Amino acid sequence: MDAKIIGNLIKKLREQKGLSQYKLAEALFVDRTAVTKWENGKTIPSVDMLLMISNYFNISIDELVYGSLKNNENDEKIKKYPAELLHEKHKLRKKLAIVILFLIIISLLFFFYYFLTTYNSIKIYKVSLKSDSIELADSYFIKTREKAYLNINFVNNDLNIDKIKIYYLDKNKEKIIINSNYNNNFTIVDYYGYSEYFDFKRITYILNNMYLKVSEDKKDYVLKINFKQEYSNSKLFLFKDKKSTDEIELDVTTSHFDYQNNMFEKICKNNNCAMDVKYNQISYNLFYDKDTREVVLYNLKDGIMYEYNIEYETFNVSNKASNYSYRVSDKECLQNNCDSYENDYELFWNIINNSIKNY
């Protein structure tokens, strides 16, 4: 096929119809520059386009390819039906491109919405006191976008404490969170929108200004409560180490404590001691404190916190309704009702093992 011959015929037919290059391009669903290139002999229309052009000008493919019109009206012409299909094909391509563009935009909007609503929305703080007489253990403050969870555990059981009050200062006024007789464990859960204890928009300020007032032997003294942020989901991507946790080589004499400790230490090397996990379609935060050997698993949906101390083998479960403490090594219930211990403990390790296996 000669590009110049075909181009000259296309130009002749266009001018006979009194069409501009733009109008012809519009009729053939192409750019005007494509028509210009055909007529200048720089390019040859595709087979599909030759079919459309011959149908549009009511000539045969032979006439178009060889660049000369025949007077024989019985020459084979392109039938209207296939040409209409080609028109529909081009229309469909345009519609498909619009749909794909729309889906891309929706996906980007969803990503940005997910990013804005989840990025840095979960924070875990370790709670401590600077005191020689009162010590806290396994105490954490967890804030999600919807919930705030404060768990305080006092180690000392032999103190003569009558009452405690936990509060924060707001314009030199006390905002009370807990004001109760002494108990070695306190759990507070608050919800966004209710803000019974915490103003979610001022969490940082509240934590920086929180105090513990202790009434002991008819004497009162105040201690500053310290909150150290241990984890925040402020990373867009978490990169995995090439070597999986299943490849940790342990000596046959390695103790159960050492095995568990090494297992969680592996997570710390890659993930800042924390990871977001899913089990049975429920989202959890998994956090490991290297200093205290504490494993914390937090159920984001129900606000349930599971805590396991590897060294002392104590297992604590806390939620808004109740809490209990169980010593695994001695099979002893240390606090409150431990009837659900077996199910909770099994669920805890199922989640842990599944998470590390998939890590």
C-alpha positions as YAML, in Angstrom:
chain: A
units: angstrom
residues:
- id: 1
  name: MET
  ca: [0.00, 0.00, 0.00]
- id: 2
  name: ASP
  ca: [1.24, 3.44, -0.97]
- id: 3
  name: ALA
  ca: [0.69, 5.99, 1.79]
- id: 4
  name: LYS
  ca: [0.70, 8.96, -0.60]
- id: 5
  name: ILE
  ca: [-1.86, 7.39, -2.95]
- id: 6
  name: ILE
  ca: [-4.19, 6.56, -0.06]
- id: 7
  name: GLY
  ca: [-3.65, 10.02, 1.46]
- id: 8
  name: ASN
  ca: [-4.43, 11.84, -1.77]
- id: 9
  name: LEU
  ca: [-7.68, 9.90, -2.20]
- id: 10
  name: ILE
  ca: [-8.75, 10.60, 1.39]
- id: 11
  name: LYS
  ca: [-8.08, 14.32, 0.84]
- id: 12
  name: LYS
  ca: [-10.02, 14.29, -2.47]
- id: 13
  name: LEU
  ca: [-13.02, 12.53, -0.90]
- id: 14
  name: ARG
  ca: [-12.99, 14.88, 2.10]
- id: 15
  name: GLU
  ca: [-12.95, 17.98, -0.09]
- id: 16
  name: GLN
  ca: [-15.72, 16.57, -2.29]
- id: 17
  name: LYS
  ca: [-17.90, 16.33, 0.80]
- id: 18
  name: GLY
  ca: [-16.89, 19.83, 1.88]
- id: 19
  name: LEU
  ca: [-15.44, 18.60, 5.17]
- id: 20
  name: SER
  ca: [-12.61, 20.05, 7.17]
- id: 21
  name: GLN
  ca: [-9.94, 17.78, 8.58]
- id: 22
  name: TYR
  ca: [-11.41, 18.37, 12.05]
- id: 23
  name: LYS
  ca: [-14.93, 17.30, 10.93]
- id: 24
  name: LEU
  ca: [-13.60, 14.14, 9.28]
- id: 25
  name: ALA
  ca: [-11.54, 13.30, 12.35]
- id: 26
  name: GLU
  ca: [-14.61, 13.76, 14.53]
- id: 27
  name: ALA
  ca: [-16.65, 11.44, 12.30]
- id: 28
  name: LEU
  ca: [-13.93, 8.77, 12.47]
- id: 29
  name: PHE
  ca: [-13.29, 9.22, 16.24]
- id: 30
  name: VAL
  ca: [-9.64, 10.20, 15.76]
- id: 31
  name: ASP
  ca: [-7.52, 13.33, 16.26]
- id: 32
  name: ARG
  ca: [-7.21, 15.89, 13.46]
- id: 33
  name: THR
  ca: [-3.46, 15.28, 13.39]
- id: 34
  name: ALA
  ca: [-4.12, 11.68, 12.33]
- id: 35
  name: VAL
  ca: [-6.07, 12.92, 9.28]
- id: 36
  name: THR
  ca: [-3.27, 15.37, 8.46]
- id: 37
  name: LYS
  ca: [-0.67, 12.59, 8.56]
- id: 38
  name: TRP
  ca: [-2.79, 10.36, 6.29]
- id: 39
  name: GLU
  ca: [-3.29, 13.08, 3.70]
- id: 40
  name: ASN
  ca: [0.41, 14.02, 3.75]
- id: 41
  name: GLY
  ca: [1.34, 10.37, 3.20]
- id: 42
  name: LYS
  ca: [3.24, 10.13, 6.51]
- id: 43
  name: THR
  ca: [1.16, 7.28, 7.92]
- id: 44
  name: ILE
  ca: [-1.31, 4.69, 6.66]
- id: 45
  name: PRO
  ca: [-4.62, 4.15, 8.50]
- id: 46
  name: SER
  ca: [-4.96, 0.86, 10.38]
- id: 47
  name: VAL
  ca: [-7.03, -1.95, 8.85]
- id: 48
  name: ASP
  ca: [-9.95, -1.09, 11.13]
- id: 49
  name: MET
  ca: [-9.68, 2.55, 10.17]
- id: 50
  name: LEU
  ca: [-9.49, 1.75, 6.43]
- id: 51
  name: LEU
  ca: [-12.74, -0.14, 6.88]
- id: 52
  name: MET
  ca: [-14.37, 2.86, 8.58]
- id: 53
  name: ILE
  ca: [-13.08, 5.32, 5.95]
- id: 54
  name: SER
  ca: [-14.32, 3.20, 3.04]
- id: 55
  name: ASN
  ca: [-17.72, 2.86, 4.66]
- id: 56
  name: TYR
  ca: [-17.92, 6.58, 5.44]
- id: 57
  name: PHE
  ca: [-17.17, 7.60, 1.85]
- id: 58
  name: ASN
  ca: [-19.17, 4.67, 0.45]
- id: 59
  name: ILE
  ca: [-16.29, 3.18, -1.53]
- id: 60
  name: SER
  ca: [-14.65, -0.21, -1.57]
- id: 61
  name: ILE
  ca: [-11.47, -1.15, 0.23]
- id: 62
  name: ASP
  ca: [-9.82, -1.78, -3.15]
- id: 63
  name: GLU
  ca: [-10.63, 1.74, -4.31]
- id: 64
  name: LEU
  ca: [-9.23, 3.20, -1.11]
- id: 65
  name: VAL
  ca: [-6.07, 1.10, -1.12]
- id: 66
  name: TYR
  ca: [-5.28, 1.63, -4.81]
- id: 67
  name: GLY
  ca: [-6.24, 5.30, -4.73]
- id: 68
  name: SER
  ca: [-8.68, 5.32, -7.66]
- id: 69
  name: LEU
  ca: [-12.47, 5.39, -7.80]
- id: 70
  name: LYS
  ca: [-14.33, 2.97, -10.03]
- id: 71
  name: ASN
  ca: [-17.52, 3.73, -11.87]
- id: 72
  name: ASN
  ca: [-18.90, 0.25, -11.35]
- id: 73
  name: GLU
  ca: [-21.49, 0.64, -8.62]
- id: 74
  name: ASN
  ca: [-21.58, -3.11, -8.16]
- id: 75
  name: ASP
  ca: [-18.06, -3.18, -6.80]
- id: 76
  name: GLU
  ca: [-17.86, -4.75, -3.43]
- id: 77
  name: LYS
  ca: [-18.39, -2.20, -0.69]
- id: 78
  name: ILE
  ca: [-18.02, -2.55, 2.97]
- id: 79
  name: LYS
  ca: [-21.26, -3.49, 4.51]
- id: 80
  name: LYS
  ca: [-22.88, -1.15, 6.94]
- id: 81
  name: TYR
  ca: [-23.23, -3.65, 9.80]
- id: 82
  name: PRO
  ca: [-19.50, -4.33, 10.35]
- id: 83
  name: ALA
  ca: [-18.79, -0.61, 10.10]
- id: 84
  name: GLU
  ca: [-21.35, 0.13, 12.79]
- id: 85
  name: LEU
  ca: [-19.63, -2.44, 14.97]
- id: 86
  name: LEU
  ca: [-16.36, -0.58, 14.51]
- id: 87
  name: HIS
  ca: [-18.06, 2.64, 15.56]
- id: 88
  name: GLU
  ca: [-19.40, 0.92, 18.65]
- id: 89
  name: LYS
  ca: [-15.94, -0.53, 19.32]
- id: 90
  name: HIS
  ca: [-14.40, 2.94, 19.41]
- id: 91
  name: LYS
  ca: [-17.21, 4.25, 21.57]
- id: 92
  name: LEU
  ca: [-16.75, 1.32, 23.94]
- id: 93
  name: ARG
  ca: [-13.03, 2.03, 24.20]
- id: 94
  name: LYS
  ca: [-13.74, 5.60, 25.21]
- id: 95
  name: LYS
  ca: [-16.33, 4.50, 27.77]
- id: 96
  name: LEU
  ca: [-13.92, 1.89, 29.14]
- id: 97
  name: ALA
  ca: [-11.19, 4.52, 29.50]
- id: 98
  name: ILE
  ca: [-13.60, 6.75, 31.42]
- id: 99
  name: VAL
  ca: [-14.61, 3.87, 33.72]
- id: 100
  name: ILE
  ca: [-10.96, 2.97, 34.39]
- id: 101
  name: LEU
  ca: [-10.14, 6.61, 35.16]
- id: 102
  name: PHE
  ca: [-13.15, 6.79, 37.48]
- id: 103
  name: LEU
  ca: [-12.05, 3.63, 39.33]
- id: 104
  name: ILE
  ca: [-8.51, 4.99, 39.70]
- id: 105
  name: ILE
  ca: [-9.86, 8.23, 41.19]
- id: 106
  name: ILE
  ca: [-12.14, 6.30, 43.58]
- id: 107
  name: SER
  ca: [-9.23, 4.08, 44.64]
- id: 108
  name: LEU
  ca: [-7.02, 7.11, 45.31]
- id: 109
  name: LEU
  ca: [-9.79, 8.78, 47.31]
- id: 110
  name: PHE
  ca: [-10.29, 5.60, 49.34]
- id: 111
  name: PHE
  ca: [-6.55, 5.36, 50.01]
- id: 112
  name: PHE
  ca: [-6.35, 8.95, 51.20]
- id: 113
  name: TYR
  ca: [-9.46, 8.49, 53.36]
- id: 114
  name: TYR
  ca: [-8.01, 5.33, 54.90]
- id: 115
  name: PHE
  ca: [-4.69, 7.10, 55.42]
- id: 116
  name: LEU
  ca: [-6.27, 10.11, 57.10]
- id: 117
  name: THR
  ca: [-8.49, 7.99, 59.36]
- id: 118
  name: THR
  ca: [-5.93, 5.38, 60.43]
- id: 119
  name: TYR
  ca: [-2.47, 6.91, 60.17]
- id: 120
  name: ASN
  ca: [-1.03, 7.53, 63.64]
- id: 121
  name: SER
  ca: [-4.46, 6.76, 65.15]
- id: 122
  name: ILE
  ca: [-3.25, 4.07, 67.57]
- id: 123
  name: LYS
  ca: [-0.83, 4.89, 70.37]
- id: 124
  name: ILE
  ca: [0.37, 2.77, 73.26]
- id: 125
  name: TYR
  ca: [1.97, 4.35, 76.32]
- id: 126
  name: LYS
  ca: [3.77, 2.67, 79.19]
- id: 127
  name: VAL
  ca: [2.68, 4.09, 82.56]
- id: 128
  name: SER
  ca: [5.15, 4.54, 85.43]
- id: 129
  name: LEU
  ca: [5.75, 6.43, 88.68]
- id: 130
  name: LYS
  ca: [8.85, 7.92, 90.22]
- id: 131
  name: SER
  ca: [8.47, 6.59, 93.72]
- id: 132
  name: ASP
  ca: [10.42, 4.39, 96.12]
- id: 133
  name: SER
  ca: [7.33, 3.09, 97.88]
- id: 134
  name: ILE
  ca: [4.77, 2.63, 95.10]
- id: 135
  name: GLU
  ca: [5.51, 0.65, 91.97]
- id: 136
  name: LEU
  ca: [3.43, 0.01, 88.88]
- id: 137
  name: ALA
  ca: [3.65, -3.05, 86.65]
- id: 138
  name: ASP
  ca: [1.96, -3.97, 83.37]
- id: 139
  name: SER
  ca: [0.33, -0.54, 83.28]
- id: 140
  name: TYR
  ca: [-0.57, 0.94, 79.90]
- id: 141
  name: PHE
  ca: [-2.58, 3.67, 78.27]
- id: 142
  name: ILE
  ca: [-3.93, 2.86, 74.81]
- id: 143
  name: LYS
  ca: [-5.62, 5.38, 72.56]
- id: 144
  name: THR
  ca: [-7.33, 4.53, 69.30]
- id: 145
  name: ARG
  ca: [-9.50, 6.77, 67.17]
- id: 146
  name: GLU
  ca: [-12.61, 5.55, 68.99]
- id: 147
  name: LYS
  ca: [-11.43, 4.43, 72.44]
- id: 148
  name: ALA
  ca: [-9.11, 5.37, 75.27]
- id: 149
  name: TYR
  ca: [-8.03, 2.65, 77.67]
- id: 150
  name: LEU
  ca: [-6.12, 3.15, 80.94]
- id: 151
  name: ASN
  ca: [-4.96, 0.15, 82.96]
- id: 152
  name: ILE
  ca: [-3.13, 0.70, 86.28]
- id: 153
  name: ASN
  ca: [-1.62, -2.21, 88.24]
- id: 154
  name: PHE
  ca: [0.02, -1.64, 91.62]
- id: 155
  name: VAL
  ca: [2.76, -4.10, 92.56]
- id: 156
  name: ASN
  ca: [2.73, -3.39, 96.29]
- id: 157
  name: ASN
  ca: [0.06, -5.34, 98.15]
- id: 158
  name: ASP
  ca: [1.36, -4.55, 101.64]
- id: 159
  name: LEU
  ca: [0.82, -0.79, 101.56]
- id: 160
  name: ASN
  ca: [-1.49, 0.93, 104.00]
- id: 161
  name: ILE
  ca: [-3.17, 2.96, 101.30]
- id: 162
  name: ASP
  ca: [-6.73, 4.02, 102.03]
- id: 163
  name: LYS
  ca: [-7.68, 5.91, 98.92]
- id: 164
  name: ILE
  ca: [-6.22, 6.97, 95.61]
- id: 165
  name: LYS
  ca: [-7.19, 9.67, 93.20]
- id: 166
  name: ILE
  ca: [-6.01, 9.96, 89.62]
- id: 167
  name: TYR
  ca: [-6.61, 13.31, 87.97]
- id: 168
  name: TYR
  ca: [-5.17, 15.83, 85.56]
- id: 169
  name: LEU
  ca: [-4.90, 19.58, 85.90]
- id: 170
  name: ASP
  ca: [-6.84, 21.77, 83.51]
- id: 171
  name: LYS
  ca: [-6.40, 25.49, 84.19]
- id: 172
  name: ASN
  ca: [-5.38, 24.61, 87.74]
- id: 173
  name: LYS
  ca: [-8.60, 22.66, 88.25]
- id: 174
  name: GLU
  ca: [-8.63, 18.94, 88.97]
- id: 175
  name: LYS
  ca: [-10.38, 16.76, 86.38]
- id: 176
  name: ILE
  ca: [-10.91, 13.49, 88.25]
- id: 177
  name: ILE
  ca: [-10.50, 10.18, 86.44]
- id: 178
  name: ILE
  ca: [-10.41, 7.82, 89.44]
- id: 179
  name: ASN
  ca: [-11.38, 8.61, 93.03]
- id: 180
  name: SER
  ca: [-11.77, 5.37, 94.94]
- id: 181
  name: ASN
  ca: [-10.70, 3.15, 97.79]
- id: 182
  name: TYR
  ca: [-7.41, 1.42, 97.12]
- id: 183
  name: ASN
  ca: [-7.36, -1.55, 94.79]
- id: 184
  name: ASN
  ca: [-4.28, -3.03, 93.15]
- id: 185
  name: ASN
  ca: [-5.88, -2.81, 89.71]
- id: 186
  name: PHE
  ca: [-7.89, -0.08, 88.01]
- id: 187
  name: THR
  ca: [-9.24, -0.08, 84.46]
- id: 188
  name: ILE
  ca: [-10.83, 2.90, 82.75]
- id: 189
  name: VAL
  ca: [-12.33, 2.80, 79.25]
- id: 190
  name: ASP
  ca: [-13.64, 5.91, 77.50]
- id: 191
  name: TYR
  ca: [-15.23, 6.34, 74.08]
- id: 192
  name: TYR
  ca: [-14.89, 9.08, 71.50]
- id: 193
  name: GLY
  ca: [-17.97, 11.28, 71.55]
- id: 194
  name: TYR
  ca: [-18.69, 10.56, 75.21]
- id: 195
  name: SER
  ca: [-15.37, 11.77, 76.66]
- id: 196
  name: GLU
  ca: [-16.39, 10.92, 80.20]
- id: 197
  name: TYR
  ca: [-12.77, 10.85, 81.36]
- id: 198
  name: PHE
  ca: [-10.60, 12.00, 78.46]
- id: 199
  name: ASP
  ca: [-10.91, 14.76, 75.91]
- id: 200
  name: PHE
  ca: [-9.70, 12.93, 72.79]
- id: 201
  name: LYS
  ca: [-8.52, 16.15, 71.18]
- id: 202
  name: ARG
  ca: [-6.27, 16.94, 74.16]
- id: 203
  name: ILE
  ca: [-4.83, 13.52, 74.99]
- id: 204
  name: THR
  ca: [-1.21, 14.70, 74.88]
- id: 205
  name: TYR
  ca: [-1.95, 17.59, 77.24]
- id: 206
  name: ILE
  ca: [-3.87, 15.31, 79.63]
- id: 207
  name: LEU
  ca: [-1.09, 12.73, 79.81]
- id: 208
  name: ASN
  ca: [1.50, 15.43, 80.47]
- id: 209
  name: ASN
  ca: [-0.54, 16.75, 83.39]
- id: 210
  name: MET
  ca: [-1.78, 13.61, 85.12]
- id: 211
  name: TYR
  ca: [-1.16, 12.92, 88.80]
- id: 212
  name: LEU
  ca: [-1.76, 10.26, 91.45]
- id: 213
  name: LYS
  ca: [-2.87, 11.38, 94.90]
- id: 214
  name: VAL
  ca: [-2.39, 8.75, 97.61]
- id: 215
  name: SER
  ca: [-3.96, 8.74, 101.06]
- id: 216
  name: GLU
  ca: [-1.81, 6.57, 103.30]
- id: 217
  name: ASP
  ca: [-1.86, 6.50, 107.12]
- id: 218
  name: LYS
  ca: [-3.87, 9.70, 107.16]
- id: 219
  name: LYS
  ca: [-1.26, 11.44, 105.04]
- id: 220
  name: ASP
  ca: [-1.69, 12.61, 101.50]
- id: 221
  name: TYR
  ca: [1.01, 12.92, 98.88]
- id: 222
  name: VAL
  ca: [0.99, 13.45, 95.13]
- id: 223
  name: LEU
  ca: [3.03, 11.67, 92.47]
- id: 224
  name: LYS
  ca: [3.44, 12.62, 88.83]
- id: 225
  name: ILE
  ca: [2.28, 9.85, 86.47]
- id: 226
  name: ASN
  ca: [4.65, 9.35, 83.55]
- id: 227
  name: PHE
  ca: [3.57, 8.16, 80.11]
- id: 228
  name: LYS
  ca: [6.17, 6.91, 77.65]
- id: 229
  name: GLN
  ca: [4.96, 6.27, 74.13]
- id: 230
  name: GLU
  ca: [6.01, 2.77, 73.11]
- id: 231
  name: TYR
  ca: [4.16, 2.38, 69.83]
- id: 232
  name: SER
  ca: [2.26, 4.33, 67.20]
- id: 233
  name: ASN
  ca: [1.03, 3.15, 63.79]
- id: 234
  name: SER
  ca: [2.76, 6.06, 62.13]
- id: 235
  name: LYS
  ca: [4.56, 4.00, 59.48]
- id: 236
  name: LEU
  ca: [3.07, 3.61, 56.03]
- id: 237
  name: PHE
  ca: [5.04, 0.48, 55.24]
- id: 238
  name: LEU
  ca: [6.58, -2.12, 57.49]
- id: 239
  name: PHE
  ca: [9.42, -4.04, 55.91]
- id: 240
  name: LYS
  ca: [10.01, -7.65, 56.79]
- id: 241
  name: ASP
  ca: [13.35, -9.24, 57.42]
- id: 242
  name: LYS
  ca: [14.39, -11.88, 54.91]
- id: 243
  name: LYS
  ca: [14.75, -14.40, 57.68]
- id: 244
  name: SER
  ca: [11.45, -15.42, 59.22]
- id: 245
  name: THR
  ca: [10.84, -16.00, 62.91]
- id: 246
  name: ASP
  ca: [10.47, -19.71, 62.16]
- id: 247
  name: GLU
  ca: [14.19, -19.77, 61.38]
- id: 248
  name: ILE
  ca: [15.36, -18.78, 64.87]
- id: 249
  name: GLU
  ca: [17.89, -21.39, 65.87]
- id: 250
  name: LEU
  ca: [17.58, -22.46, 69.50]
- id: 251
  name: ASP
  ca: [19.62, -24.94, 71.46]
- id: 252
  name: VAL
  ca: [17.70, -27.97, 72.70]
- id: 253
  name: THR
  ca: [18.38, -26.79, 76.24]
- id: 254
  name: THR
  ca: [16.72, -23.41, 75.61]
- id: 255
  name: SER
  ca: [14.10, -22.72, 78.27]
- id: 256
  name: HIS
  ca: [10.49, -21.86, 77.57]
- id: 257
  name: PHE
  ca: [11.22, -18.33, 78.77]
- id: 258
  name: ASP
  ca: [14.21, -17.94, 76.45]
- id: 259
  name: TYR
  ca: [12.27, -19.32, 73.51]
- id: 260
  name: GLN
  ca: [9.39, -16.88, 73.96]
- id: 261
  name: ASN
  ca: [11.77, -14.02, 74.63]
- id: 262
  name: ASN
  ca: [13.78, -14.73, 71.47]
- id: 263
  name: MET
  ca: [10.60, -15.06, 69.48]
- id: 264
  name: PHE
  ca: [9.39, -11.58, 70.43]
- id: 265
  name: GLU
  ca: [12.88, -10.08, 70.24]
- id: 266
  name: LYS
  ca: [12.81, -11.05, 66.56]
- id: 267
  name: ILE
  ca: [9.75, -8.84, 66.07]
- id: 268
  name: CYS
  ca: [11.50, -5.94, 67.78]
- id: 269
  name: LYS
  ca: [14.38, -6.00, 65.32]
- id: 270
  name: ASN
  ca: [12.05, -5.43, 62.39]
- id: 271
  name: ASN
  ca: [8.93, -3.74, 63.67]
- id: 272
  name: ASN
  ca: [9.74, -1.49, 66.60]
- id: 273
  name: CYS
  ca: [8.34, -4.16, 68.95]
- id: 274
  name: ALA
  ca: [4.83, -3.67, 67.59]
- id: 275
  name: MET
  ca: [2.62, -4.87, 64.78]
- id: 276
  name: ASP
  ca: [-1.00, -4.67, 63.62]
- id: 277
  name: VAL
  ca: [-2.54, -8.12, 63.20]
- id: 278
  name: LYS
  ca: [-5.84, -9.66, 62.19]
- id: 279
  name: TYR
  ca: [-7.41, -12.85, 63.47]
- id: 280
  name: ASN
  ca: [-10.89, -14.07, 62.50]
- id: 281
  name: GLN
  ca: [-11.57, -10.69, 60.85]
- id: 282
  name: ILE
  ca: [-10.83, -8.81, 64.11]
- id: 283
  name: SER
  ca: [-8.01, -6.27, 64.29]
- id: 284
  name: TYR
  ca: [-5.49, -6.34, 67.14]
- id: 285
  name: ASN
  ca: [-2.43, -4.37, 68.22]
- id: 286
  name: LEU
  ca: [0.45, -6.58, 69.30]
- id: 287
  name: PHE
  ca: [3.15, -4.94, 71.40]
- id: 288
  name: TYR
  ca: [6.21, -6.32, 73.18]
- id: 289
  name: ASP
  ca: [8.03, -4.45, 75.96]
- id: 290
  name: LYS
  ca: [11.65, -5.61, 75.94]
- id: 291
  name: ASP
  ca: [12.36, -4.13, 79.37]
- id: 292
  name: THR
  ca: [9.57, -5.80, 81.32]
- id: 293
  name: ARG
  ca: [9.16, -8.83, 79.00]
- id: 294
  name: GLU
  ca: [5.49, -7.94, 78.67]
- id: 295
  name: VAL
  ca: [3.38, -8.95, 75.68]
- id: 296
  name: VAL
  ca: [0.28, -6.80, 75.16]
- id: 297
  name: LEU
  ca: [-2.50, -7.75, 72.75]
- id: 298
  name: TYR
  ca: [-5.31, -5.25, 72.33]
- id: 299
  name: ASN
  ca: [-8.65, -6.06, 70.69]
- id: 300
  name: LEU
  ca: [-9.59, -2.89, 68.80]
- id: 301
  name: LYS
  ca: [-13.21, -3.92, 68.31]
- id: 302
  name: ASP
  ca: [-14.20, -4.89, 71.86]
- id: 303
  name: GLY
  ca: [-11.60, -2.96, 73.84]
- id: 304
  name: ILE
  ca: [-10.17, -6.10, 75.50]
- id: 305
  name: MET
  ca: [-6.55, -6.10, 76.61]
- id: 306
  name: TYR
  ca: [-4.55, -9.30, 77.06]
- id: 307
  name: GLU
  ca: [-1.23, -9.03, 78.91]
- id: 308
  name: TYR
  ca: [1.30, -11.79, 79.35]
- id: 309
  name: ASN
  ca: [4.53, -11.53, 81.33]
- id: 310
  name: ILE
  ca: [7.04, -14.00, 79.93]
- id: 311
  name: GLU
  ca: [9.32, -13.91, 82.96]
- id: 312
  name: TYR
  ca: [6.67, -14.34, 85.67]
- id: 313
  name: GLU
  ca: [4.18, -16.20, 83.46]
- id: 314
  name: THR
  ca: [1.26, -14.08, 84.57]
- id: 315
  name: PHE
  ca: [-1.72, -13.58, 82.29]
- id: 316
  name: ASN
  ca: [-4.06, -10.61, 82.73]
- id: 317
  name: VAL
  ca: [-7.26, -9.84, 80.87]
- id: 318
  name: SER
  ca: [-9.01, -6.47, 81.22]
- id: 319
  name: ASN
  ca: [-12.05, -4.88, 79.68]
- id: 320
  name: LYS
  ca: [-14.65, -2.33, 80.66]
- id: 321
  name: ALA
  ca: [-16.81, -4.83, 82.52]
- id: 322
  name: SER
  ca: [-14.22, -6.88, 84.42]
- id: 323
  name: ASN
  ca: [-10.61, -7.98, 84.77]
- id: 324
  name: TYR
  ca: [-8.66, -10.87, 86.22]
- id: 325
  name: SER
  ca: [-5.10, -12.07, 86.74]
- id: 326
  name: TYR
  ca: [-3.82, -15.64, 86.48]
- id: 327
  name: ARG
  ca: [-0.41, -17.19, 87.14]
- id: 328
  name: VAL
  ca: [0.14, -19.76, 84.41]
- id: 329
  name: SER
  ca: [3.10, -21.55, 85.99]
- id: 330
  name: ASP
  ca: [1.23, -22.26, 89.25]
- id: 331
  name: LYS
  ca: [-2.22, -22.54, 87.69]
- id: 332
  name: GLU
  ca: [-3.41, -20.05, 90.26]
- id: 333
  name: CYS
  ca: [-6.04, -17.34, 89.95]
- id: 334
  name: LEU
  ca: [-4.49, -14.22, 91.49]
- id: 335
  name: GLN
  ca: [-7.35, -11.78, 91.19]
- id: 336
  name: ASN
  ca: [-11.10, -11.85, 90.59]
- id: 337
  name: ASN
  ca: [-12.92, -14.53, 88.60]
- id: 338
  name: CYS
  ca: [-10.70, -16.53, 86.23]
- id: 339
  name: ASP
  ca: [-13.37, -18.81, 84.75]
- id: 340
  name: SER
  ca: [-12.67, -17.63, 81.20]
- id: 341
  name: TYR
  ca: [-8.90, -18.08, 81.55]
- id: 342
  name: GLU
  ca: [-8.54, -21.23, 79.43]
- id: 343
  name: ASN
  ca: [-10.46, -19.82, 76.48]
- id: 344
  name: ASP
  ca: [-8.75, -16.43, 76.72]
- id: 345
  name: TYR
  ca: [-5.27, -17.94, 77.05]
- id: 346
  name: GLU
  ca: [-5.82, -20.27, 74.10]
- id: 347
  name: LEU
  ca: [-7.14, -17.40, 71.98]
- id: 348
  name: PHE
  ca: [-4.16, -15.23, 72.99]
- id: 349
  name: TRP
  ca: [-1.58, -17.77, 71.82]
- id: 350
  name: ASN
  ca: [-3.53, -18.65, 68.69]
- id: 351
  name: ILE
  ca: [-3.36, -15.00, 67.67]
- id: 352
  name: ILE
  ca: [0.32, -14.70, 68.63]
- id: 353
  name: ASN
  ca: [1.39, -17.84, 66.76]
- id: 354
  name: ASN
  ca: [-0.69, -16.99, 63.72]
- id: 355
  name: SER
  ca: [0.72, -13.45, 63.63]
- id: 356
  name: ILE
  ca: [4.34, -14.50, 63.93]
- id: 357
  name: LYS
  ca: [3.87, -17.31, 61.43]
- id: 358
  name: ASN
  ca: [2.56, -14.84, 58.86]
- id: 359
  name: TYR
  ca: [5.12, -12.20, 59.75]
...
